Amino acid sequence: MPEPLTTADTVLTGVRIRTLDPGRPWASAVAVKDGVIIAVGEHADVRDWRGSRTTVLDLGGAALVPGLTDGHLHPVMGVEMASGIDLSGCRDLDALRATLAGAARSAARGEWVTGWNLDHNTFGGRPITRAAIDDVLDGVPAFLRLYDGHSALVSAGALAIAGVEGPRGFAQRAAVVCDEQGSPTGYLLEHAAVDLVAAFVPRPEAAERRSRLLAVLSGMAAAGLTGGHVMDLQGDDALELLAGVEEEGELPLRLRLAPWCMPGADEAELDRLIALQGRAGRHWQVGGVKFFIDGTVEGGTAWLEHPDCHGEGADAFWPDPRDFSRAVHHLARAGVPTATHAIGDAGVRHVLDTVEALGPYPPGAARPRHRIEHIETLPAEQVARFAPLGVVASMQPTHTAYTRADHTDEWSRRLGDERADRAWRCRDLRNSGATLVLGSDWPIAHFDPRAIMAAARLRRPPGEHDTPPVQPAQALTGLMALEGYTSHAALAAGEEALTGRIAPGYRADLTALGLDPVAAPADEAAAAPVRLTMVGGHVAYRGPDVG
């Protein structure tokens, strides 16, 4: 019997609650007040919790789990990245050219053709170059982001507007790819090069971006998410956009944001990032700093122990990786946690070396949690280092959809069979004792947590029964997948005393699904209806069958 308590604001009943609380793993009712869980019990206890103003929601047999938190996403930056035409359906060059030709014919004078989610595999192993698209655009400027978020293909018209006529030098690993004559091919690698042209693409007004952001976050809540670890704070008005949404209502998700630290950052910039920590609204806060130690396999910018099949991948994103390590140490001494994008094996090794070099902390000093994001190819000797060092592994199971089990995709061909066989070692990391948080990297992949948890169990897209799984030995159990969105997400953020389980005193961040995401077959769980999401006691999404 739960301890006596004050009258609840909201009671959820008619549920099978998987609490992830070792002291009480199962329940059938929960009471919430002032944004916090105040009691967990059974249906018979509801009469002791309710008062004249208590809202009682019967969820009709739904499975209730701790609120699902996406461990890596970009909702604010993604509102602009995911604009224009979704090019994911263009499986070959003919389809891409036809799509762009139609968009160019429809474009008004002065308009750009923009697109996103363009797959490297669309080019069938051929060079990514504007020569493949310029003729169908008929002079209309075009800016097309590739799916990795680290590269873009732009047209001759776009290059002319931006004044990009040849190679450029950058403080970070980036390139305006040029032909033998020194003319830009239209292929831009990494953020600094992409931004040369992106800065000239017409940008929506703040009110429209705020509206789009709210729509994206509402869609995420409707898919079952209650929170997200936002791996950027890009844009000169990102915090103002979030504050603007909260002036008009509630954010549908609880967001934890990590601003970027890029090569060239001096001590003053590091201190500015430290000063940003703790800035917060009701449902958002700045917590941590995001680094990049490399780029992507497909772009040839992942940092590898040995070059890829094109002779690329031998360099870090930071021209001198020791500067990266010094920056991480400066932040760590100030108690700031870091998250580092590291895809290649050399990149992962260097981040682990950097954390190891921090050594023991003085007695009583807070030790921030450090994370590595993506970890796409990993040798066994590095797998074993995560848990002893306390480094969190942050991975995105649906990114395996960009590869193929037979290694005929661009990612696998670049790495070769041996390194492709080490793809996304989720199960090995979990079995080693590491904390493993899961996420989408939206807009790089779709944000639906049901599909991502299912993909973590299947190692293929849910519903695609004929698609061979990629490294099936790395499949997670249903419980491991759920923990990646709940208890391990809480550990990754250092919030395990606040969230990640359903227990008195924890945040009332809750997700109700039509099927148990652990016990139901993965393909079925991916399509389970979302009955309700609650963030801080506020109902962010209510399904049509919830009274």
C-alpha positions in Angstrom: 0.0 0.0 0.0 1.5 3.4 -1.0 2.2 5.9 1.8 -0.5 8.5 2.4 -0.2 11.5 0.2 -1.8 14.8 -0.8 -4.5 14.8 -3.5 -3.0 14.1 -6.9 -3.4 16.4 -9.9 -3.6 13.4 -12.3 -4.0 9.7 -11.8 -3.2 7.2 -14.6 -5.0 3.9 -14.3 -6.0 1.0 -16.5 -2.3 0.4 -17.3 0.3 -2.3 -17.0 3.3 -0.3 -15.7 6.8 -1.4 -16.4 8.5 0.9 -13.8 12.2 -0.1 -14.3 12.3 0.4 -10.5 14.1 -2.6 -9.0 12.1 -2.1 -5.8 8.7 -2.4 -7.6 9.0 -3.6 -11.2 5.3 -3.7 -11.9 2.2 -1.7 -11.0 -1.2 -0.7 -12.5 -1.7 2.9 -11.4 0.4 6.1 -10.8 -0.4 9.4 -9.2 1.2 12.8 -10.2 1.3 16.1 -8.5 3.2 19.3 -9.4 5.0 17.5 -12.2 6.3 14.7 -10.0 5.3 11.1 -9.3 3.9 10.9 -5.8 2.6 7.4 -5.7 2.8 4.1 -7.6 0.4 1.3 -6.8 -2.6 -0.7 -8.0 -6.1 0.2 -9.2 -7.5 -0.2 -5.8 -5.3 2.6 -4.5 -6.8 5.2 -6.8 -9.6 6.1 -4.4 -7.1 7.2 -1.8 -5.3 9.5 -4.3 -8.1 11.3 -6.0 -9.8 14.5 -4.9 -12.5 16.7 -6.4 -10.1 18.3 -8.9 -8.1 15.2 -9.7 -8.1 14.1 -13.4 -8.3 10.4 -13.7 -7.3 8.9 -17.1 -8.1 5.3 -17.8 -5.6 4.2 -20.5 -7.5 1.0 -21.4 -4.9 -1.6 -20.8 -1.9 0.4 -22.2 1.7 -0.4 -21.4 3.1 2.5 -19.3 6.9 3.0 -19.3 9.2 5.8 -18.2 9.1 8.7 -20.7 11.2 7.9 -23.8 14.1 10.2 -24.3 15.9 10.4 -27.6 19.6 10.4 -26.8 20.8 12.4 -29.9 18.7 14.7 -32.0 18.7 18.2 -33.6 15.1 19.6 -33.4 16.0 23.3 -33.6 18.8 23.1 -36.2 16.8 20.3 -38.0 13.9 22.6 -38.6 16.1 24.3 -41.2 18.1 21.3 -42.3 15.0 19.3 -43.1 13.5 21.9 -45.4 12.6 21.6 -49.1 12.3 18.3 -50.8 12.8 15.0 -48.9 15.1 13.3 -51.4 15.2 9.9 -49.5 13.0 8.4 -52.2 15.5 9.1 -55.0 17.2 5.8 -55.2 19.2 6.5 -58.3 20.4 9.5 -60.4 17.5 9.3 -62.8 15.0 9.7 -60.0 17.0 12.6 -58.5 17.3 14.4 -61.8 13.6 14.0 -62.5 12.7 15.4 -59.0 15.0 18.4 -59.4 13.8 19.1 -62.9 10.2 19.3 -61.7 11.2 21.5 -58.8 13.2 23.9 -61.1 10.2 24.3 -63.4 8.0 25.2 -60.5 10.4 27.6 -58.9 9.5 31.3 -59.0 12.1 33.8 -60.2 14.8 34.2 -57.5 13.8 31.0 -55.6 16.1 28.2 -54.7 15.6 24.5 -55.0 16.4 23.0 -51.6 16.4 19.4 -50.5 17.6 17.1 -47.8 18.2 13.4 -47.0 20.0 12.7 -50.2 21.6 9.2 -50.0 25.2 8.8 -51.1 24.2 5.5 -52.6 22.0 7.4 -55.1 25.2 8.1 -57.1 26.0 4.4 -57.5 29.6 4.8 -56.5 30.2 7.6 -59.0 31.6 11.0 -57.9 29.1 13.3 -56.2 29.2 16.3 -58.5 27.0 19.1 -59.8 27.6 17.8 -63.3 25.0 15.2 -62.5 22.3 17.9 -61.9 23.2 21.3 -63.4 21.6 20.7 -66.8 18.1 19.8 -65.3 18.1 22.9 -63.0 18.4 25.3 -65.9 20.3 27.9 -63.9 18.1 27.7 -60.8 20.3 27.7 -57.6 20.1 24.4 -55.7 21.3 23.4 -52.2 20.9 19.7 -51.4 22.0 18.3 -48.0 23.2 14.7 -48.0 21.6 12.4 -45.4 24.7 12.5 -43.2 24.2 16.2 -42.3 27.9 16.8 -42.9 27.9 17.4 -46.7 25.9 19.1 -49.4 25.7 19.1 -53.2 25.1 22.5 -54.7 24.6 23.7 -58.2 26.7 26.1 -60.4 24.1 28.8 -59.7 24.4 28.4 -56.0 28.2 28.5 -56.1 28.0 31.7 -58.1 25.7 33.4 -55.7 28.0 32.5 -52.8 31.1 33.5 -54.6 32.8 30.1 -54.2 35.1 29.8 -57.2 37.8 27.5 -55.9 39.3 25.7 -52.9 39.2 27.3 -49.4 41.2 26.9 -46.2 39.4 26.1 -42.9 40.3 25.9 -39.2 38.6 22.5 -39.2 38.6 19.5 -41.4 36.5 20.6 -44.3 36.7 21.0 -48.1 35.3 22.6 -51.2 35.9 19.7 -53.4 37.4 20.8 -56.7 38.3 19.1 -60.0 41.8 18.9 -61.5 41.4 22.5 -62.9 40.6 23.8 -59.4 36.9 24.4 -60.2 34.4 23.5 -57.5 32.5 20.3 -58.2 29.6 21.4 -56.0 30.4 18.8 -53.4 31.0 20.5 -50.0 32.4 18.4 -47.1 31.8 19.2 -43.5 30.2 22.2 -41.8 32.5 25.0 -42.6 32.4 24.3 -46.3 28.6 23.7 -46.3 28.0 27.0 -44.5 29.7 28.9 -47.3 26.6 28.4 -49.4 24.0 27.7 -46.8 24.5 31.3 -45.6 22.9 32.5 -48.9 19.9 30.1 -48.9 16.8 32.2 -48.0 15.8 31.6 -44.3 12.3 31.6 -42.9 11.4 34.3 -40.5 11.6 33.6 -36.7 7.8 33.2 -36.3 7.7 30.5 -39.1 10.7 28.7 -37.6 9.1 28.8 -34.2 5.9 27.3 -35.7 7.8 24.6 -37.4 9.8 23.8 -34.3 6.5 23.4 -32.3 5.1 21.1 -35.1 8.2 18.9 -35.0 8.3 18.6 -31.3 4.5 17.9 -31.2 5.1 15.1 -33.8 7.8 13.7 -31.6 5.5 13.7 -28.6 2.8 11.9 -30.7 5.4 9.2 -31.5 6.0 8.6 -27.8 9.0 10.9 -26.9 9.0 12.9 -23.8 12.5 14.3 -24.0 15.7 14.6 -26.1 19.4 15.2 -25.7 19.9 18.0 -28.3 23.4 17.9 -29.7 23.7 21.5 -30.8 22.8 25.0 -29.9 23.2 26.4 -33.5 21.7 29.5 -34.7 21.8 33.0 -33.3 18.4 32.7 -31.8 18.0 29.1 -30.8 17.3 29.8 -27.1 15.0 32.6 -28.1 13.0 30.2 -30.2 12.6 27.8 -27.3 11.7 30.6 -24.9 9.2 31.9 -27.5 7.4 28.5 -27.5 7.3 28.5 -23.7 5.8 32.0 -23.7 2.8 30.6 -25.6 2.5 27.3 -23.8 4.5 24.2 -22.9 7.3 22.6 -24.9 6.0 19.1 -25.8 9.4 17.6 -25.0 12.0 18.2 -22.2 15.2 19.2 -24.0 18.8 19.1 -22.8 21.1 21.1 -25.1 24.8 20.9 -25.8 26.4 23.8 -27.7 29.2 23.0 -30.1 32.9 23.5 -29.5 34.8 23.7 -32.8 38.4 23.7 -33.7 40.1 27.0 -33.0 38.2 27.6 -29.8 40.4 29.6 -27.4 40.1 29.8 -23.6 37.7 32.7 -23.8 35.4 30.6 -26.0 35.6 27.7 -23.6 34.8 29.9 -20.7 31.8 31.2 -22.7 30.6 27.6 -23.1 31.0 27.1 -19.3 29.0 30.2 -18.6 26.1 28.9 -20.8 25.7 25.8 -18.6 22.5 25.9 -16.6 20.6 28.4 -18.7 17.1 27.0 -18.7 13.4 27.4 -19.2 10.7 25.3 -17.8 11.4 22.3 -20.0 14.8 23.1 -21.5 18.3 23.6 -20.2 21.8 23.9 -21.4 23.8 20.9 -20.1 27.1 19.8 -21.7 29.2 20.7 -24.8 29.3 18.9 -28.1 32.6 18.2 -30.0 33.5 16.6 -33.3 36.7 14.5 -33.6 35.8 13.3 -37.1 33.2 13.4 -39.9 31.6 10.6 -41.8 32.6 7.4 -43.5 30.8 8.1 -46.8 32.4 11.6 -47.0 35.9 10.2 -46.3 36.2 12.3 -43.2 35.8 9.6 -40.5 39.1 9.3 -38.6 40.4 5.8 -39.2 43.4 3.9 -37.9 44.1 3.0 -41.5 42.8 4.9 -44.6 39.7 3.8 -46.4 39.6 2.2 -49.9 40.0 5.7 -51.4 43.0 6.5 -49.3 41.0 8.9 -47.2 40.1 9.0 -43.4 43.7 9.5 -42.1 43.0 12.8 -40.4 41.1 14.1 -37.4 38.5 16.9 -37.6 40.7 19.0 -35.3 44.0 19.7 -37.2 45.8 19.1 -34.0 43.9 16.5 -31.9 45.9 17.6 -28.8 43.9 20.8 -29.0 40.7 18.8 -28.8 42.0 17.0 -25.7 43.0 20.3 -24.0 39.6 21.7 -24.6 37.8 18.7 -23.2 40.1 18.8 -20.1 39.4 22.5 -19.6 35.6 21.9 -19.6 35.9 18.8 -17.5 37.8 20.6 -14.8 34.9 23.0 -14.7 32.4 20.1 -14.2 31.0 20.3 -17.7 30.1 17.0 -19.4 31.1 16.5 -23.0 29.7 14.6 -26.0 32.0 13.9 -28.9 31.0 12.8 -32.4 33.4 9.9 -33.2 32.6 7.5 -36.0 35.9 6.1 -37.0 38.0 3.7 -34.9 40.9 6.2 -34.5 38.4 8.9 -33.4 36.9 6.7 -30.8 40.3 5.7 -29.5 41.4 9.3 -29.2 38.3 10.3 -27.2 38.8 7.4 -24.8 42.5 8.3 -24.5 41.5 11.9 -23.7 39.0 10.8 -20.9 41.6 8.4 -19.5 44.2 11.1 -19.3 41.9 13.1 -17.0 43.0 10.7 -14.3 41.3 10.6 -10.8 39.4 13.5 -9.5 40.0 15.1 -6.1 37.9 13.7 -3.3 34.4 15.2 -3.3 34.8 16.8 -6.8 32.0 16.2 -9.2 33.1 14.0 -12.2 31.1 14.9 -15.3 29.9 12.2 -17.6 31.5 12.1 -21.0 29.9 10.5 -24.1 30.9 9.3 -27.5 28.3 9.7 -30.3 27.7 7.3 -33.2 30.7 4.8 -32.8 30.1 3.2 -36.2 33.1 0.9 -36.5 34.9 -0.4 -33.4 37.6 -3.0 -32.6 37.2 -5.2 -29.6 40.0 -3.6 -27.6 38.1 -0.3 -27.6 34.8 -1.9 -26.7 36.3 -3.0 -23.4 37.4 0.5 -22.4 34.0 2.3 -22.2 32.8 0.8 -18.9 36.0 1.2 -16.9 36.4 4.8 -18.0 32.7 5.6 -17.4 32.3 6.8 -21.0 28.7 6.6 -22.3 28.1 5.1 -25.7 25.4 6.9 -27.7 24.2 5.1 -30.8 21.5 5.2 -33.4 20.2 1.8 -34.4 18.3 2.9 -37.6 21.6 4.2 -39.1 22.3 0.6 -40.1 19.6 1.1 -42.7 22.2 3.1 -44.7 24.3 -0.1 -45.0 23.6 -3.5 -46.4 24.4 -6.9 -44.9 26.3 -7.9 -48.1 28.5 -4.8 -47.9 27.5 -3.5 -51.3 26.7 0.0 -49.9 29.0 3.0 -50.0 29.7 2.9 -46.3 30.8 -0.7 -46.3 32.8 -0.4 -49.6 34.8 2.5 -48.2 35.7 0.6 -45.0 36.2 -2.9 -46.4 34.8 -6.1 -45.0 36.8 -6.3 -41.8 35.8 -2.9 -40.5 32.3 -3.2 -41.9 31.9 -6.3 -39.8 32.4 -4.2 -36.7 29.3 -2.1 -37.5 27.3 -0.5 -34.6 28.4 -2.9 -31.8 25.5 -2.1 -29.6 25.2 -5.6 -27.9 29.0 -5.9 -27.3 29.0 -2.5 -25.6 26.0 -3.4 -23.4 27.5 -6.8 -22.5 30.8 -5.1 -21.6 28.9 -3.1 -18.9 28.8 0.2 -20.7 25.9 2.7 -20.5 24.2 2.7 -23.9 21.8 5.5 -24.8 19.8 5.2 -28.0 18.5 7.9 -30.4 17.7 9.0 -33.9 20.0 11.9 -34.8 17.0 13.5 -36.4 16.8 14.8 -39.1 19.5 12.3 -40.2 17.0 9.5 -39.5 13.3 9.5 -38.4 12.7 10.2 -34.7 10.1 7.5 -34.0 11.4 5.7 -30.9 9.1 2.7 -31.5 10.8 2.0 -34.8 14.3 2.7 -33.4 13.8 0.3 -30.4 12.5 -2.3 -32.8 15.5 -1.8 -35.2 17.8 -2.2 -32.2 16.3 -5.7 -31.7 16.1 -6.6 -35.4 19.2 -5.0 -36.9 16.9 -4.1 -39.9 14.1 -1.7 -40.5 10.9 -3.0 -38.8 8.4 -4.4 -41.3 11.0 -5.2 -43.9 11.1 -8.9 -43.3 13.0 -9.6 -46.5 15.8 -7.2 -45.7 18.8 -9.2 -44.3 19.9 -7.9 -40.9 23.2 -6.0 -40.5 25.4 -7.8 -38.0 22.5 -9.6 -36.2 24.7 -10.7 -33.3 24.7 -7.1 -32.2 20.9 -7.1 -31.7 19.7 -5.9 -28.3 17.0 -7.5 -26.2 13.7 -5.7 -25.8 14.6 -4.6 -22.3 18.0 -3.3 -23.4 16.4 -1.3 -26.1 13.8 0.3 -23.7 16.6 1.0 -21.2 18.5 2.8 -24.0 15.6 5.3 -24.1 14.9 5.5 -20.4 17.3 4.5 -17.6 20.4 4.6 -19.7 19.4 8.0 -21.1 19.1 9.2 -17.6 22.5 7.9 -16.7 24.0 9.5 -19.8 22.7 12.9 -18.6 23.6 12.4 -15.0 19.9 12.5 -14.1 19.4 9.0 -12.8 18.0 10.3 -9.5 15.4 12.4 -11.4 14.2 10.3 -14.3 14.4 7.0 -16.1 12.1 5.0 -13.9 8.5 5.3 -12.5 8.8 5.8 -8.8 7.8 8.4 -6.2 9.9 11.5 -6.4 10.8 11.1 -10.0 9.7 13.4 -12.8 6.3 12.7 -14.2 7.6 12.0 -17.7 5.7 9.0 -19.0 4.9 7.2 -22.2 1.8 4.9 -22.7 1.9 2.5 -25.7 -0.7 0.1 -27.0 1.8 -2.8 -26.7 4.6 -3.6 -24.3 7.8 -2.5 -26.1 9.8 -5.3 -24.4 7.4 -8.3 -24.6 5.7 -7.6 -28.0 7.4 -8.9 -31.2 9.7 -6.1 -32.5 7.9 -5.6 -35.8 4.5 -5.3 -34.0 6.0 -3.0 -31.3 7.2 -0.6 -34.0 3.6 0.0 -35.0 2.1 0.1 -31.5 -0.3 3.1 -31.0 0.8 5.8 -28.7 -1.9 6.4 -26.1 -0.4 9.2 -24.1 2.8 11.1 -23.4 3.2 13.2 -20.3 6.1 15.7 -19.6 6.4 17.1 -16.1 2.8 16.2 -15.4 1.5 18.0 -18.5 -0.2 15.8 -21.1 1.8 16.5 -24.3 -0.1 14.1 -26.5 -3.3 12.2 -25.9 -4.4 9.5 -28.3 -7.9 9.6 -29.8 -9.0 6.6 -27.6 -8.1 8.2 -24.3 -11.0 10.0 -22.6 
